[in-house]
Amino acid sequence: MKRVMCIYLPGWPLQRRWRDRPELRDKPLAIVVGQAASLSVGRIAGPIRAGWKPTLRRGKIVIHCSARAAQAGVRPGMTLAEARTIATHLLVEEDEPAADIQALRQLATWAERYSPIVALEEGPRPESLFLDITGCAACFHGEDRLGQQALDELRAQGWHARSAIAGTMNAAWALAHYQDWRAGSVSDRRNSDGLPPVANAPGSPCKSLPIAALRLPDETIQILADLGIERIGQLVELPRPSIADRFGALVVERLDQMFGQLPESIVPHRSLPDVEASCSFEYPVERHEAVCRALEKLLEQIEEMLQKRHVGARCLECWLYHETAAPLRIEVGLFRPGRAARYLGKLLRTRLEQIRLEEAVTGLRLRVPIVETIAEHQLDLFESDEAPSVHALPALIDQLTSHLGRDAVTFATLVADHQPEYACRFEPAVFSYPFSREPTASADGMPRRPGIPPTLAVGSRLNSGGYFGRRPLRVLPAPAPIEVMSVIPGGAPLVIRRGAEKHAVERSWGPERIETGWWRGQDIQRDYYVIETEEGTRFWIFRRLDDGRWFLHGCFD
Amino acid sequence: MKRDFLLRDLAQRIHDIEIEEHHLHQAANPLAVPGLEEVLPDGQLPAGAIVEFLSAHEGAGAWTLALIMARQACGEHKVLVVHDGQKCFYPPAASQLGIDLRRAIVIRPHRQAQALAALVQSLRCPAVGATIGAFDGLAAVPFRRLQLAAETGGGISFLMRPASVLRQPSFAAVRLLVTPWRAGSVSDRRTPRSNTPVAYGSPLNDVRCVRIEIVRFRGAKAGRSFLVEIDDEKGDVHLSARLAAAKTLARSARASG
């Protein structure tokens, strides 16, 4: 079970200044920002900035103030002019977010003694660190001791910190910010006899926290307060569908994040070095087999590196160096992250076979620019129907992509556009949607498609009463001009002629007028007809309203 | 006389072998085409079969029939692979027919030779339930390769081919000749020819009629033809109303003795 520790350093910009200039500790100090910058600060929720309305004030705004300044009546959210009126000896410092982040990064590096994965809180002005302590607690004789040791060491360095340990980042953040911190390090296991906490369990300490711990907008918190909902526990007991309907989807999302219903990942603050391997030949090599053998060895090194990091490659770059010619770059994309040297080698060889080397190769370099976590699957004891789809499909897509090229193997995505040419998009199957970053990837391994309007959700049928009218299965890449005979100009077609072919029209449906595309620089005005010829075939034709010319656009094959 | 007997004997033995082969294969999903299901020995198409759609005209309805059958063959777990060498396949219409585009890979190769290799590769994959593609010229060797690939993977391959290849040898388990059937050629013609176009959404006019002739059906009798109606709006295929009415009459006549 995942365990996350959050270390919260309240008023981090003040603390940083106190460390750098200890003489400021006992003075009334305020940190201010300009009005534009203050808008971004307002997103960070926290007890120190509760009730602040940044958009209503003009001039510079106080975002942090020391205890001495607070005693004089200065509060975060005040304008600088107001604060100076109240506290005449107020020391004012400009906000320095870059320096604050840099200092916090240094602290994150120090915190790596507790966990190899340490991240900074997201946002423009982070004040917290997240440590993935899964499996680390045993080295410190338990979570409580780990938390307490971290706090003691931080205090010894002069930092004022609070810490909390929970099963999710959001729960740890909320406990660190809002739980009674006088008891020292807080853990959501404290009252559960050492057993792992159950998400959303009745005794979860998160339920006693105020609604603000969910990091919701002030307006939502106010609406909930007006209804008498002040604690997370009260919110959780409401019917889930009604929460989204009444207070917005963000509330449900925050609850899910807190109780572990939505996946989350801690992105380490220190980026790992690139996964790469290279070699150079003693003399230039021309033989394809020799290059492949060297690649196999490099791939084995790459596999080992990826295995150590528990990740797989989504993309593999191969650089071939020559004596005089420019280096040649070959790229292999993967539908799903993979790391097996044999598999990657097979894909790479397919690409190499399609390339003619201009010159002998002097060196090779393999690099993995995109890595992703590989989801481990439990093997089934008995064969299931879904098994082939899960395991064989990514291999097929990878092989086809290596063989045909990235743009030739696609998934179609419907687009809410009235112009038929733009009503769908063919997206390359590889690289189009990272699996690990796709929280709604289905259990059978097929991705949910991003970017599809909800009304056009794939899998649902689109009928003639829906977004599109009736559409043919075969549409020409470019409409072909045809000649049409009608009884009256601009009337329904009676006879169509395309080159030497002539068809008498038996029946026709329409017109379906499409007027769109002015924002693309082409004002499209067309009257579409479905026609059935005397032979019984059906075509999709249109009349361009600008000039009255007719075009064949598709056939109902 | 001896020669006739020998030929008949050989034909019978070939027929028996084919029937045996047919039963060896695992049965696939029903075809969703009522007339065809009745012809099949067990109402289903064997897994790993190649179905050839031959049509003389574009717009005959072969692609629609193939997609509806492919939808059935893929079921809920398998993937459809569309080989779109001509870059004419239009996914919004496929979605209207009930194709789940999440489970449809569209391959748009730059060269026809690549298309054939990709088709073989797709057919070998057990995750693929059906493939669809237009392949005009297919020599015997690549055709046989396709057949073996389909048998390995267990998916069904729908090949769209021109009627001009009717006389050429084929490795397809099923060969169907699809011809559009104009509404006017049926006695119960619904809409008289008129210059006034019909508004969209008139359900009676939306159904189109297609004549399917069974050229070859391994393990079953060939030569039969029937009319089906394609409902583009619902993505359904059903026997022509006229044909169904005639069948009902015949059945009641038989029942009355």
Contacts between the chains, C-beta under 8 A, distances in Angstrom:
chain1	res1	chain2	res2	distance
A	385	B	77	5.2
A	386	B	77	5.2
A	388	B	77	7.9
A	388	B	78	7.7
A	388	B	125	8.0
A	388	B	126	3.9
A	388	B	127	4.8
A	389	B	77	5.2
A	389	B	78	6.3
A	389	B	79	6.6
A	389	B	127	4.4
A	390	B	127	7.9
A	391	B	127	7.8
A	392	B	125	5.1
A	392	B	126	5.2
A	392	B	127	4.1
A	393	B	79	5.9
A	393	B	125	7.1
A	393	B	127	4.1
A	393	B	128	8.0
A	395	B	125	7.6
A	396	B	121	6.8
A	396	B	122	6.6
A	396	B	125	4.3
A	396	B	127	6.5
A	396	B	128	7.1
A	397	B	105	6.9
A	399	B	121	6.2
A	400	B	105	7.9
A	400	B	107	6.6
A	400	B	118	5.7
A	400	B	121	6.3
A	400	B	122	7.3
A	403	B	114	7.1
A	403	B	117	6.9
A	403	B	118	6.8
A	403	B	121	7.3
A	404	B	107	6.8
A	404	B	109	5.3
A	404	B	110	7.4
A	404	B	114	5.6
A	404	B	118	6.0
A	405	B	110	7.2
A	407	B	108	7.5
A	408	B	107	6.1
A	408	B	108	5.3
A	408	B	109	5.3
A	408	B	110	6.5
A	408	B	114	7.7
A	409	B	105	6.5
A	409	B	107	5.8
A	410	B	105	7.3
A	410	B	106	4.9
A	410	B	107	7.5
A	410	B	108	6.4
A	411	B	101	7.0
A	411	B	102	7.4
A	411	B	104	7.4
A	411	B	105	6.6
A	411	B	106	7.0
A	412	B	91	3.6
A	412	B	94	7.8
A	412	B	101	5.1
A	412	B	104	6.6
A	412	B	106	5.4
A	413	B	101	7.4
A	414	B	91	6.7
A	414	B	92	6.0
A	414	B	95	6.3
A	414	B	101	6.9
A	420	B	90	7.8
A	420	B	92	7.9
A	423	B	92	5.2
A	424	B	90	7.1
A	424	B	91	4.6
A	424	B	92	5.6
A	426	B	106	6.1
A	426	B	108	6.7
A	429	B	105	6.5
A	444	B	77	6.8
A	446	B	102	5.5
A	446	B	103	6.3
A	447	B	102	7.3
A	448	B	102	7.5
A	449	B	101	7.6
A	449	B	102	6.0
A	458	B	95	6.9
A	458	B	100	6.3
A	458	B	101	4.4
A	458	B	102	5.0
A	459	B	100	4.3
A	459	B	101	7.3
A	459	B	102	6.2
A	460	B	95	7.9
A	461	B	95	6.8
A	461	B	96	6.2
A	461	B	97	7.9
A	461	B	98	5.4
A	461	B	235	6.8
A	462	B	92	6.5
A	462	B	95	5.3
A	462	B	96	5.0
A	463	B	96	6.7
A	463	B	233	5.8
A	464	B	200	6.0
A	464	B	201	5.6
A	464	B	206	7.9
A	464	B	233	5.6
A	465	B	201	6.9
A	468	B	92	5.3
A	468	B	96	7.3
A	469	B	200	6.1
A	470	B	96	7.5
A	470	B	200	6.6
A	470	B	206	7.5
A	470	B	232	6.2
A	470	B	233	7.1
A	471	B	90	6.2
A	471	B	92	4.9
A	471	B	93	4.2
A	471	B	96	6.4
A	472	B	90	6.3
A	472	B	93	5.7
A	473	B	63	4.8
A	473	B	64	6.0
A	473	B	67	6.9
A	473	B	89	7.1
A	473	B	90	5.8
A	473	B	93	4.5
A	473	B	94	6.5
A	473	B	97	7.7
A	474	B	58	7.2
A	474	B	59	7.9
A	474	B	63	6.4
A	474	B	88	4.4
A	474	B	89	7.0
A	474	B	90	6.5
A	475	B	88	6.1
A	475	B	90	4.1
A	475	B	93	7.9
A	476	B	88	6.4
A	477	B	87	5.2
A	477	B	88	7.0
A	486	B	195	7.8
A	487	B	195	5.3
A	491	B	195	6.9
A	492	B	195	5.8
A	492	B	196	6.7
A	492	B	197	4.2
A	494	B	195	6.4
A	506	B	182	5.9
A	506	B	183	7.1
A	506	B	184	6.0
A	506	B	193	5.8
A	507	B	183	6.9
A	507	B	191	5.8
A	507	B	193	7.0
A	507	B	198	6.8
A	507	B	205	7.0
A	508	B	197	4.3
A	508	B	198	7.2
A	509	B	197	5.8
A	509	B	198	5.1
A	509	B	199	7.2
A	509	B	200	5.7
A	509	B	202	7.6
A	509	B	205	6.8
A	509	B	206	7.9
A	510	B	197	5.1
A	510	B	200	6.9
A	511	B	197	7.0
A	512	B	200	6.3
A	529	B	197	6.3
A	532	B	182	6.9
A	532	B	183	7.2
A	532	B	208	7.2
A	533	B	59	7.9
A	533	B	182	7.6
A	534	B	182	6.1
A	534	B	184	7.5
A	535	B	57	6.2
A	535	B	180	5.8
A	535	B	182	6.4
A	536	B	60	7.9
A	536	B	179	7.7
A	536	B	180	3.1
A	536	B	181	5.2
A	536	B	182	3.6
A	536	B	183	7.5
A	536	B	185	7.7
A	536	B	208	7.3
A	536	B	209	6.9
A	536	B	210	7.9
A	537	B	57	5.1
A	537	B	58	7.0
A	537	B	59	3.3
A	537	B	60	6.3
A	537	B	180	4.9
A	538	B	59	5.5
A	538	B	180	7.8
A	538	B	208	6.2
A	539	B	59	6.0
A	554	B	88	7.7
A	554	B	90	6.5
A	555	B	58	5.2
A	555	B	59	3.8
A	556	B	59	5.8
A	556	B	61	7.2
A	556	B	64	7.1
A	556	B	208	7.2
A	556	B	232	6.8
A	557	B	58	5.9
A	557	B	59	5.3
A	557	B	60	6.5
A	557	B	61	6.5
A	557	B	62	6.1
A	557	B	63	4.0
A	557	B	64	6.7
